Amino acid sequence: MSEPKKTIDPRLNACFARLSKPTQRALVQHKIFSESDLARWSRGEIAKMHGIGPASFPMLDRVLAEAGLEFKG
């Protein structure tokens, strides 16, 4: 039996598919759809968003690193 396909908001880049649904919703709510959008924010700003918890940061760091980017500041 195959694993169910993860659904992702179509506005988000595929790199965000690995993130939890609450994290994905927080990014969409703040119009963060791509790695470059994410890089415009600081870690502190992202941490204050509802739906973003400490467990989100290793994956967000990886998404940015794979794109050659990092959080602002």
N, CA, C and O atoms as a Maestro MAE file, in Angstrom:
{
 s_m_m2io_version
 :::
 2.0.0
}

f_m_ct {
 s_m_title
 :::
 protein
 m_atom[292] {
  # First column is atom index #
  i_m_mmod_type
  r_m_x_coord
  r_m_y_coord
  r_m_z_coord
  i_m_residue_number
  s_m_chain_name
  s_m_pdb_residue_name
  s_m_pdb_atom_name
  i_m_atomic_number
  :::
  1 25 0.850 -1.180 0.000 1 A "MET " " N  " 7
  2 3 0.000 0.000 0.000 1 A "MET " " CA " 6
  3 2 0.893 1.240 0.000 1 A "MET " " C  " 6
  4 15 1.828 1.327 0.797 1 A "MET " " O  " 8
  5 25 0.619 2.183 -0.871 2 A "SER " " N  " 7
  6 3 1.440 3.381 -0.961 2 A "SER " " CA " 6
  7 2 1.040 4.396 0.093 2 A "SER " " C  " 6
  8 15 -0.088 4.406 0.585 2 A "SER " " O  " 8
  9 25 2.000 5.249 0.424 3 A "GLU " " N  " 7
  10 3 1.782 6.299 1.408 3 A "GLU " " CA " 6
  11 2 0.896 7.375 0.792 3 A "GLU " " C  " 6
  12 15 1.065 7.708 -0.381 3 A "GLU " " O  " 8
  13 25 -0.061 7.935 1.570 4 A "PRO " " N  " 7
  14 3 -0.916 8.982 0.995 4 A "PRO " " CA " 6
  15 2 -0.089 10.203 0.602 4 A "PRO " " C  " 6
  16 15 0.862 10.576 1.289 4 A "PRO " " O  " 8
  17 25 -0.468 10.808 -0.504 5 A "LYS " " N  " 7
  18 3 0.232 11.987 -0.997 5 A "LYS " " CA " 6
  19 2 -0.074 13.169 -0.088 5 A "LYS " " C  " 6
  20 15 -1.227 13.420 0.263 5 A "LYS " " O  " 8
  21 25 0.993 13.898 0.293 6 A "LYS " " N  " 7
  22 3 0.800 15.086 1.117 6 A "LYS " " CA " 6
  23 2 0.242 16.201 0.246 6 A "LYS " " C  " 6
  24 15 0.726 16.445 -0.859 6 A "LYS " " O  " 8
  25 25 -0.780 16.871 0.756 7 A "THR " " N  " 7
  26 3 -1.313 18.016 0.031 7 A "THR " " CA " 6
  27 2 -0.649 19.269 0.569 7 A "THR " " C  " 6
  28 15 -0.312 19.354 1.750 7 A "THR " " O  " 8
  29 25 -0.470 20.223 -0.299 8 A "ILE " " N  " 7
  30 3 0.178 21.475 0.062 8 A "ILE " " CA " 6
  31 2 -0.593 22.601 -0.619 8 A "ILE " " C  " 6
  32 15 -1.099 22.439 -1.730 8 A "ILE " " O  " 8
  33 25 -0.673 23.732 0.052 9 A "ASP " " N  " 7
  34 3 -1.324 24.900 -0.537 9 A "ASP " " CA " 6
  35 2 -0.641 25.176 -1.882 9 A "ASP " " C  " 6
  36 15 0.588 25.241 -1.932 9 A "ASP " " O  " 8
  37 25 -1.384 25.337 -2.948 10 A "PRO " " N  " 7
  38 3 -0.769 25.512 -4.264 10 A "PRO " " CA " 6
  39 2 0.071 26.777 -4.398 10 A "PRO " " C  " 6
  40 15 0.870 26.887 -5.328 10 A "PRO " " O  " 8
  41 25 -0.094 27.720 -3.498 11 A "ARG " " N  " 7
  42 3 0.718 28.940 -3.557 11 A "ARG " " CA " 6
  43 2 2.130 28.723 -3.018 11 A "ARG " " C  " 6
  44 15 3.038 29.498 -3.318 11 A "ARG " " O  " 8
  45 25 2.317 27.661 -2.215 12 A "LEU " " N  " 7
  46 3 3.621 27.393 -1.615 12 A "LEU " " CA " 6
  47 2 4.524 26.627 -2.572 12 A "LEU " " C  " 6
  48 15 4.066 25.758 -3.313 12 A "LEU " " O  " 8
  49 25 5.808 26.958 -2.547 13 A "ASN " " N  " 7
  50 3 6.786 26.169 -3.290 13 A "ASN " " CA " 6
  51 2 6.814 24.757 -2.716 13 A "ASN " " C  " 6
  52 15 6.532 24.557 -1.534 13 A "ASN " " O  " 8
  53 25 7.147 23.803 -3.533 14 A "ALA " " N  " 7
  54 3 7.183 22.394 -3.117 14 A "ALA " " CA " 6
  55 2 8.140 22.145 -1.962 14 A "ALA " " C  " 6
  56 15 7.955 21.183 -1.217 14 A "ALA " " O  " 8
  57 25 9.153 22.980 -1.791 15 A "CYS " " N  " 7
  58 3 10.122 22.787 -0.704 15 A "CYS " " CA " 6
  59 2 9.452 22.851 0.668 15 A "CYS " " C  " 6
  60 15 10.000 22.337 1.644 15 A "CYS " " O  " 8
  61 25 8.285 23.469 0.756 16 A "PHE " " N  " 7
  62 3 7.585 23.593 2.036 16 A "PHE " " CA " 6
  63 2 6.678 22.397 2.335 16 A "PHE " " C  " 6
  64 15 6.037 22.370 3.386 16 A "PHE " " O  " 8
  65 25 6.610 21.430 1.457 17 A "ALA " " N  " 7
  66 3 5.735 20.274 1.653 17 A "ALA " " CA " 6
  67 2 6.125 19.456 2.881 17 A "ALA " " C  " 6
  68 15 5.278 18.786 3.472 17 A "ALA " " O  " 8
  69 25 7.389 19.505 3.266 18 A "ARG " " N  " 7
  70 3 7.870 18.739 4.417 18 A "ARG " " CA " 6
  71 2 7.458 19.350 5.750 18 A "ARG " " C  " 6
  72 15 7.582 18.706 6.793 18 A "ARG " " O  " 8
  73 25 6.971 20.579 5.724 19 A "LEU " " N  " 7
  74 3 6.607 21.286 6.955 19 A "LEU " " CA " 6
  75 2 5.230 20.858 7.445 19 A "LEU " " C  " 6
  76 15 4.401 20.381 6.669 19 A "LEU " " O  " 8
  77 25 5.000 21.034 8.737 20 A "SER " " N  " 7
  78 3 3.691 20.702 9.305 20 A "SER " " CA " 6
  79 2 2.621 21.617 8.717 20 A "SER " " C  " 6
  80 15 2.917 22.706 8.224 20 A "SER " " O  " 8
  81 25 1.395 21.162 8.776 21 A "LYS " " N  " 7
  82 3 0.273 21.972 8.258 21 A "LYS " " CA " 6
  83 2 0.161 23.306 8.997 21 A "LYS " " C  " 6
  84 15 -0.045 24.326 8.340 21 A "LYS " " O  " 8
  85 25 0.285 23.356 10.339 22 A "PRO " " N  " 7
  86 3 0.216 24.665 11.001 22 A "PRO " " CA " 6
  87 2 1.309 25.623 10.521 22 A "PRO " " C  " 6
  88 15 1.069 26.821 10.373 22 A "PRO " " O  " 8
  89 25 2.504 25.090 10.280 23 A "THR " " N  " 7
  90 3 3.591 25.929 9.780 23 A "THR " " CA " 6
  91 2 3.272 26.416 8.375 23 A "THR " " C  " 6
  92 15 3.481 27.589 8.064 23 A "THR " " O  " 8
  93 25 2.767 25.528 7.520 24 A "GLN " " N  " 7
  94 3 2.394 25.932 6.161 24 A "GLN " " CA " 6
  95 2 1.326 27.028 6.195 24 A "GLN " " C  " 6
  96 15 1.406 28.006 5.453 24 A "GLN " " O  " 8
  97 25 0.328 26.853 7.064 25 A "ARG " " N  " 7
  98 3 -0.740 27.869 7.145 25 A "ARG " " CA " 6
  99 2 -0.195 29.213 7.622 25 A "ARG " " C  " 6
  100 15 -0.611 30.262 7.130 25 A "ARG " " O  " 8
  101 25 0.733 29.187 8.576 26 A "ALA " " N  " 7
  102 3 1.332 30.442 9.062 26 A "ALA " " CA " 6
  103 2 2.093 31.141 7.943 26 A "ALA " " C  " 6
  104 15 2.010 32.361 7.801 26 A "ALA " " O  " 8
  105 25 2.824 30.382 7.159 27 A "LEU " " N  " 7
  106 3 3.572 30.984 6.054 27 A "LEU " " CA " 6
  107 2 2.626 31.607 5.037 27 A "LEU " " C  " 6
  108 15 2.849 32.734 4.595 27 A "LEU " " O  " 8
  109 25 1.591 30.897 4.668 28 A "VAL " " N  " 7
  110 3 0.621 31.428 3.698 28 A "VAL " " CA " 6
  111 2 -0.048 32.689 4.248 28 A "VAL " " C  " 6
  112 15 -0.220 33.671 3.526 28 A "VAL " " O  " 8
  113 25 -0.424 32.656 5.523 29 A "GLN " " N  " 7
  114 3 -1.091 33.810 6.136 29 A "GLN " " CA " 6
  115 2 -0.218 35.064 6.045 29 A "GLN " " C  " 6
  116 15 -0.736 36.176 5.938 29 A "GLN " " O  " 8
  117 25 1.099 34.887 6.088 30 A "HIS " " N  " 7
  118 3 2.023 36.016 6.030 30 A "HIS " " CA " 6
  119 2 2.627 36.207 4.635 30 A "HIS " " C  " 6
  120 15 3.622 36.911 4.463 30 A "HIS " " O  " 8
  121 25 1.999 35.563 3.645 31 A "LYS " " N  " 7
  122 3 2.400 35.707 2.239 31 A "LYS " " CA " 6
  123 2 3.850 35.271 1.990 31 A "LYS " " C  " 6
  124 15 4.577 35.890 1.213 31 A "LYS " " O  " 8
  125 25 4.244 34.199 2.664 32 A "ILE " " N  " 7
  126 3 5.560 33.604 2.461 32 A "ILE " " CA " 6
  127 2 5.337 32.352 1.623 32 A "ILE " " C  " 6
  128 15 4.906 31.317 2.133 32 A "ILE " " O  " 8
  129 25 5.634 32.459 0.336 33 A "PHE " " N  " 7
  130 3 5.353 31.379 -0.598 33 A "PHE " " CA " 6
  131 2 6.620 30.718 -1.148 33 A "PHE " " C  " 6
  132 15 6.550 29.639 -1.737 33 A "PHE " " O  " 8
  133 25 7.771 31.355 -0.960 34 A "SER " " N  " 7
  134 3 9.015 30.837 -1.532 34 A "SER " " CA " 6
  135 2 10.156 31.021 -0.536 34 A "SER " " C  " 6
  136 15 10.011 31.681 0.492 34 A "SER " " O  " 8
  137 25 11.282 30.422 -0.870 35 A "GLU " " N  " 7
  138 3 12.466 30.564 -0.034 35 A "GLU " " CA " 6
  139 2 12.890 32.032 0.067 35 A "GLU " " C  " 6
  140 15 13.271 32.496 1.142 35 A "GLU " " O  " 8
  141 25 12.824 32.752 -1.033 36 A "SER " " N  " 7
  142 3 13.230 34.164 -1.007 36 A "SER " " CA " 6
  143 2 12.273 34.998 -0.159 36 A "SER " " C  " 6
  144 15 12.697 35.952 0.493 36 A "SER " " O  " 8
  145 25 10.983 34.647 -0.162 37 A "ASP " " N  " 7
  146 3 10.038 35.331 0.728 37 A "ASP " " CA " 6
  147 2 10.427 35.078 2.186 37 A "ASP " " C  " 6
  148 15 10.420 35.999 3.002 37 A "ASP " " O  " 8
  149 25 10.764 33.832 2.508 38 A "LEU " " N  " 7
  150 3 11.135 33.466 3.878 38 A "LEU " " CA " 6
  151 2 12.392 34.200 4.320 38 A "LEU " " C  " 6
  152 15 12.491 34.611 5.476 38 A "LEU " " O  " 8
  153 25 13.347 34.371 3.424 39 A "ALA " " N  " 7
  154 3 14.614 35.025 3.746 39 A "ALA " " CA " 6
  155 2 14.442 36.507 4.075 39 A "ALA " " C  " 6
  156 15 15.364 37.127 4.605 39 A "ALA " " O  " 8
  157 25 13.295 37.077 3.774 40 A "ARG " " N  " 7
  158 3 13.040 38.498 4.097 40 A "ARG " " CA " 6
  159 2 12.647 38.696 5.556 40 A "ARG " " C  " 6
  160 15 12.490 39.829 6.010 40 A "ARG " " O  " 8
  161 25 12.491 37.606 6.284 41 A "TRP " " N  " 7
  162 3 12.061 37.649 7.680 41 A "TRP " " CA " 6
  163 2 13.201 37.213 8.598 41 A "TRP " " C  " 6
  164 15 14.055 36.421 8.200 41 A "TRP " " O  " 8
  165 25 13.212 37.733 9.829 42 A "SER " " N  " 7
  166 3 14.191 37.278 10.820 42 A "SER " " CA " 6
  167 2 13.628 36.051 11.545 42 A "SER " " C  " 6
  168 15 12.425 35.794 11.510 42 A "SER " " O  " 8
  169 25 14.510 35.305 12.196 43 A "ARG " " N  " 7
  170 3 14.068 34.147 12.985 43 A "ARG " " CA " 6
  171 2 13.073 34.594 14.058 43 A "ARG " " C  " 6
  172 15 12.081 33.909 14.309 43 A "ARG " " O  " 8
  173 25 13.334 35.735 14.685 44 A "GLY " " N  " 7
  174 3 12.449 36.243 15.729 44 A "GLY " " CA " 6
  175 2 11.059 36.564 15.205 44 A "GLY " " C  " 6
  176 15 10.061 36.276 15.865 44 A "GLY " " O  " 8
  177 25 10.993 37.156 14.027 45 A "GLU " " N  " 7
  178 3 9.697 37.472 13.425 45 A "GLU " " CA " 6
  179 2 8.927 36.193 13.110 45 A "GLU " " C  " 6
  180 15 7.725 36.107 13.363 45 A "GLU " " O  " 8
  181 25 9.618 35.206 12.562 46 A "ILE " " N  " 7
  182 3 8.971 33.935 12.229 46 A "ILE " " CA " 6
  183 2 8.493 33.242 13.506 46 A "ILE " " C  " 6
  184 15 7.393 32.691 13.543 46 A "ILE " " O  " 8
  185 25 9.318 33.272 14.545 47 A "ALA " " N  " 7
  186 3 8.987 32.592 15.809 47 A "ALA " " CA " 6
  187 2 7.725 33.155 16.448 47 A "ALA " " C  " 6
  188 15 7.039 32.443 17.181 47 A "ALA " " O  " 8
  189 25 7.411 34.394 16.188 48 A "LYS " " N  " 7
  190 3 6.224 35.028 16.779 48 A "LYS " " CA " 6
  191 2 4.927 34.653 16.068 48 A "LYS " " C  " 6
  192 15 3.839 34.935 16.569 48 A "LYS " " O  " 8
  193 25 5.038 34.023 14.911 49 A "MET " " N  " 7
  194 3 3.840 33.676 14.138 49 A "MET " " CA " 6
  195 2 3.104 32.508 14.773 49 A "MET " " C  " 6
  196 15 3.721 31.532 15.200 49 A "MET " " O  " 8
  197 25 1.792 32.614 14.832 50 A "HIS " " N  " 7
  198 3 0.962 31.509 15.316 50 A "HIS " " CA " 6
  199 2 1.117 30.325 14.357 50 A "HIS " " C  " 6
  200 15 0.938 30.470 13.147 50 A "HIS " " O  " 8
  201 25 1.448 29.163 14.903 51 A "GLY " " N  " 7
  202 3 1.622 27.969 14.083 51 A "GLY " " CA " 6
  203 2 3.073 27.594 13.865 51 A "GLY " " C  " 6
  204 15 3.373 26.508 13.370 51 A "GLY " " O  " 8
  205 25 3.981 28.502 14.239 52 A "ILE " " N  " 7
  206 3 5.408 28.221 14.102 52 A "ILE " " CA " 6
  207 2 5.955 27.923 15.492 52 A "ILE " " C  " 6
  208 15 5.885 28.753 16.398 52 A "ILE " " O  " 8
  209 25 6.497 26.727 15.638 53 A "GLY " " N  " 7
  210 3 7.085 26.338 16.915 53 A "GLY " " CA " 6
  211 2 8.557 26.041 16.745 53 A "GLY " " C  " 6
  212 15 9.075 26.070 15.628 53 A "GLY " " O  " 8
  213 25 9.241 25.751 17.849 54 A "PRO " " N  " 7
  214 3 10.683 25.456 17.782 54 A "PRO " " CA " 6
  215 2 11.015 24.296 16.842 54 A "PRO " " C  " 6
  216 15 12.077 24.288 16.220 54 A "PRO " " O  " 8
  217 25 10.127 23.336 16.739 55 A "ALA " " N  " 7
  218 3 10.378 22.181 15.866 55 A "ALA " " CA " 6
  219 2 10.369 22.570 14.390 55 A "ALA " " C  " 6
  220 15 10.869 21.813 13.558 55 A "ALA " " O  " 8
  221 25 9.815 23.725 14.048 56 A "SER " " N  " 7
  222 3 9.764 24.168 12.654 56 A "SER " " CA " 6
  223 2 11.118 24.652 12.151 56 A "SER " " C  " 6
  224 15 11.400 24.576 10.955 56 A "SER " " O  " 8
  225 25 11.955 25.150 13.057 57 A "PHE " " N  " 7
  226 3 13.174 25.828 12.618 57 A "PHE " " CA " 6
  227 2 14.220 24.943 11.957 57 A "PHE " " C  " 6
  228 15 14.847 25.395 10.999 57 A "PHE " " O  " 8
  229 25 14.450 23.718 12.401 58 A "PRO " " N  " 7
  230 3 15.421 22.903 11.656 58 A "PRO " " CA " 6
  231 2 15.033 22.732 10.177 58 A "PRO " " C  " 6
  232 15 15.892 22.772 9.296 58 A "PRO " " O  " 8
  233 25 13.757 22.545 9.922 59 A "MET " " N  " 7
  234 3 13.320 22.375 8.532 59 A "MET " " CA " 6
  235 2 13.370 23.705 7.783 59 A "MET " " C  " 6
  236 15 13.773 23.739 6.621 59 A "MET " " O  " 8
  237 25 12.971 24.796 8.426 60 A "LEU " " N  " 7
  238 3 13.046 26.103 7.767 60 A "LEU " " CA " 6
  239 2 14.500 26.454 7.458 60 A "LEU " " C  " 6
  240 15 14.797 26.981 6.386 60 A "LEU " " O  " 8
  241 25 15.411 26.162 8.398 61 A "ASP " " N  " 7
  242 3 16.837 26.399 8.154 61 A "ASP " " CA " 6
  243 2 17.319 25.588 6.955 61 A "ASP " " C  " 6
  244 15 18.086 26.083 6.130 61 A "ASP " " O  " 8
  245 25 16.866 24.344 6.864 62 A "ARG " " N  " 7
  246 3 17.272 23.472 5.760 62 A "ARG " " CA " 6
  247 2 16.746 24.000 4.422 62 A "ARG " " C  " 6
  248 15 17.465 24.011 3.423 62 A "ARG " " O  " 8
  249 25 15.481 24.439 4.417 63 A "VAL " " N  " 7
  250 3 14.888 24.995 3.191 63 A "VAL " " CA " 6
  251 2 15.708 26.191 2.710 63 A "VAL " " C  " 6
  252 15 16.020 26.301 1.524 63 A "VAL " " O  " 8
  253 25 16.054 27.083 3.633 64 A "LEU " " N  " 7
  254 3 16.840 28.258 3.255 64 A "LEU " " CA " 6
  255 2 18.240 27.858 2.800 64 A "LEU " " C  " 6
  256 15 18.727 28.352 1.783 64 A "LEU " " O  " 8
  257 25 18.887 26.969 3.546 65 A "ALA " " N  " 7
  258 3 20.255 26.555 3.205 65 A "ALA " " CA " 6
  259 2 20.311 25.909 1.826 65 A "ALA " " C  " 6
  260 15 21.238 26.164 1.057 65 A "ALA " " O  " 8
  261 25 19.327 25.075 1.510 66 A "GLU " " N  " 7
  262 3 19.305 24.420 0.197 66 A "GLU " " CA " 6
  263 2 19.155 25.430 -0.941 66 A "GLU " " C  " 6
  264 15 19.534 25.153 -2.079 66 A "GLU " " O  " 8
  265 25 18.598 26.606 -0.625 67 A "ALA " " N  " 7
  266 3 18.452 27.665 -1.630 67 A "ALA " " CA " 6
  267 2 19.599 28.674 -1.558 67 A "ALA " " C  " 6
  268 15 19.616 29.651 -2.307 67 A "ALA " " O  " 8
  269 25 20.559 28.438 -0.654 68 A "GLY " " N  " 7
  270 3 21.675 29.358 -0.513 68 A "GLY " " CA " 6
  271 2 21.289 30.660 0.185 68 A "GLY " " C  " 6
  272 15 21.909 31.702 -0.027 68 A "GLY " " O  " 8
  273 25 20.253 30.580 1.022 69 A "LEU " " N  " 7
  274 3 19.736 31.771 1.709 69 A "LEU " " CA " 6
  275 2 19.791 31.578 3.211 69 A "LEU " " C  " 6
  276 15 20.088 30.488 3.702 69 A "LEU " " O  " 8
  277 25 19.499 32.651 3.937 70 A "GLU " " N  " 7
  278 3 19.390 32.574 5.398 70 A "GLU " " CA " 6
  279 2 18.400 33.620 5.870 70 A "GLU " " C  " 6
  280 15 18.018 34.518 5.119 70 A "GLU " " O  " 8
  281 25 17.987 33.494 7.133 71 A "PHE " " N  " 7
  282 3 17.058 34.465 7.688 71 A "PHE " " CA " 6
  283 2 17.697 35.857 7.715 71 A "PHE " " C  " 6
  284 15 18.917 35.992 7.805 71 A "PHE " " O  " 8
  285 25 16.860 36.874 7.638 72 A "LYS " " N  " 7
  286 3 17.293 38.265 7.690 72 A "LYS " " CA " 6
  287 2 17.962 38.538 9.036 72 A "LYS " " C  " 6
  288 15 17.563 37.995 10.066 72 A "LYS " " O  " 8
  289 25 18.973 39.380 9.007 73 A "GLY " " N  " 7
  290 3 19.612 39.825 10.250 73 A "GLY " " CA " 6
  291 2 20.506 38.817 10.798 73 A "GLY " " C  " 6
  292 15 21.120 39.037 11.841 73 A "GLY " " O  " 8
  :::
 }
 m_bond[291] {
  # First column is bond index #
  i_m_from
  i_m_to
  i_m_order
  :::
  1 1 2 1
  2 2 3 1
  3 3 4 2
  4 3 5 1
  5 5 6 1
  6 6 7 1
  7 7 8 2
  8 7 9 1
  9 9 10 1
  10 10 11 1
  11 11 12 2
  12 11 13 1
  13 13 14 1
  14 14 15 1
  15 15 16 2
  16 15 17 1
  17 17 18 1
  18 18 19 1
  19 19 20 2
  20 19 21 1
  21 21 22 1
  22 22 23 1
  23 23 24 2
  24 23 25 1
  25 25 26 1
  26 26 27 1
  27 27 28 2
  28 27 29 1
  29 29 30 1
  30 30 31 1
  31 31 32 2
  32 31 33 1
  33 33 34 1
  34 34 35 1
  35 35 36 2
  36 35 37 1
  37 37 38 1
  38 38 39 1
  39 39 40 2
  40 39 41 1
  41 41 42 1
  42 42 43 1
  43 43 44 2
  44 43 45 1
  45 45 46 1
  46 46 47 1
  47 47 48 2
  48 47 49 1
  49 49 50 1
  50 50 51 1
  51 51 52 2
  52 51 53 1
  53 53 54 1
  54 54 55 1
  55 55 56 2
  56 55 57 1
  57 57 58 1
  58 58 59 1
  59 59 60 2
  60 59 61 1
  61 61 62 1
  62 62 63 1
  63 63 64 2
  64 63 65 1
  65 65 66 1
  66 66 67 1
  67 67 68 2
  68 67 69 1
  69 69 70 1
  70 70 71 1
  71 71 72 2
  72 71 73 1
  73 73 74 1
  74 74 75 1
  75 75 76 2
  76 75 77 1
  77 77 78 1
  78 78 79 1
  79 79 80 2
  80 79 81 1
  81 81 82 1
  82 82 83 1
  83 83 84 2
  84 83 85 1
  85 85 86 1
  86 86 87 1
  87 87 88 2
  88 87 89 1
  89 89 90 1
  90 90 91 1
  91 91 92 2
  92 91 93 1
  93 93 94 1
  94 94 95 1
  95 95 96 2
  96 95 97 1
  97 97 98 1
  98 98 99 1
  99 99 100 2
  100 99 101 1
  101 101 102 1
  102 102 103 1
  103 103 104 2
  104 103 105 1
  105 105 106 1
  106 106 107 1
  107 107 108 2
  108 107 109 1
  109 109 110 1
  110 110 111 1
  111 111 112 2
  112 111 113 1
  113 113 114 1
  114 114 115 1
  115 115 116 2
  116 115 117 1
  117 117 118 1
  118 118 119 1
  119 119 120 2
  120 119 121 1
  121 121 122 1
  122 122 123 1
  123 123 124 2
  124 123 125 1
  125 125 126 1
  126 126 127 1
  127 127 128 2
  128 127 129 1
  129 129 130 1
  130 130 131 1
  131 131 132 2
  132 131 133 1
  133 133 134 1
  134 134 135 1
  135 135 136 2
  136 135 137 1
  137 137 138 1
  138 138 139 1
  139 139 140 2
  140 139 141 1
  141 141 142 1
  142 142 143 1
  143 143 144 2
  144 143 145 1
  145 145 146 1
  146 146 147 1
  147 147 148 2
  148 147 149 1
  149 149 150 1
  150 150 151 1
  151 151 152 2
  152 151 153 1
  153 153 154 1
  154 154 155 1
  155 155 156 2
  156 155 157 1
  157 157 158 1
  158 158 159 1
  159 159 160 2
  160 159 161 1
  161 161 162 1
  162 162 163 1
  163 163 164 2
  164 163 165 1
  165 165 166 1
  166 166 167 1
  167 167 168 2
  168 167 169 1
  169 169 170 1
  170 170 171 1
  171 171 172 2
  172 171 173 1
  173 173 174 1
  174 174 175 1
  175 175 176 2
  176 175 177 1
  177 177 178 1
  178 178 179 1
  179 179 180 2
  180 179 181 1
  181 181 182 1
  182 182 183 1
  183 183 184 2
  184 183 185 1
  185 185 186 1
  186 186 187 1
  187 187 188 2
  188 187 189 1
  189 189 190 1
  190 190 191 1
  191 191 192 2
  192 191 193 1
  193 193 194 1
  194 194 195 1
  195 195 196 2
  196 195 197 1
  197 197 198 1
  198 198 199 1
  199 199 200 2
  200 199 201 1
  201 201 202 1
  202 202 203 1
  203 203 204 2
  204 203 205 1
  205 205 206 1
  206 206 207 1
  207 207 208 2
  208 207 209 1
  209 209 210 1
  210 210 211 1
  211 211 212 2
  212 211 213 1
  213 213 214 1
  214 214 215 1
  215 215 216 2
  216 215 217 1
  217 217 218 1
  218 218 219 1
  219 219 220 2
  220 219 221 1
  221 221 222 1
  222 222 223 1
  223 223 224 2
  224 223 225 1
  225 225 226 1
  226 226 227 1
  227 227 228 2
  228 227 229 1
  229 229 230 1
  230 230 231 1
  231 231 232 2
  232 231 233 1
  233 233 234 1
  234 234 235 1
  235 235 236 2
  236 235 237 1
  237 237 238 1
  238 238 239 1
  239 239 240 2
  240 239 241 1
  241 241 242 1
  242 242 243 1
  243 243 244 2
  244 243 245 1
  245 245 246 1
  246 246 247 1
  247 247 248 2
  248 247 249 1
  249 249 250 1
  250 250 251 1
  251 251 252 2
  252 251 253 1
  253 253 254 1
  254 254 255 1
  255 255 256 2
  256 255 257 1
  257 257 258 1
  258 258 259 1
  259 259 260 2
  260 259 261 1
  261 261 262 1
  262 262 263 1
  263 263 264 2
  264 263 265 1
  265 265 266 1
  266 266 267 1
  267 267 268 2
  268 267 269 1
  269 269 270 1
  270 270 271 1
  271 271 272 2
  272 271 273 1
  273 273 274 1
  274 274 275 1
  275 275 276 2
  276 275 277 1
  277 277 278 1
  278 278 279 1
  279 279 280 2
  280 279 281 1
  281 281 282 1
  282 282 283 1
  283 283 284 2
  284 283 285 1
  285 285 286 1
  286 286 287 1
  287 287 288 2
  288 287 289 1
  289 289 290 1
  290 290 291 1
  291 291 292 2
  :::
 }
}
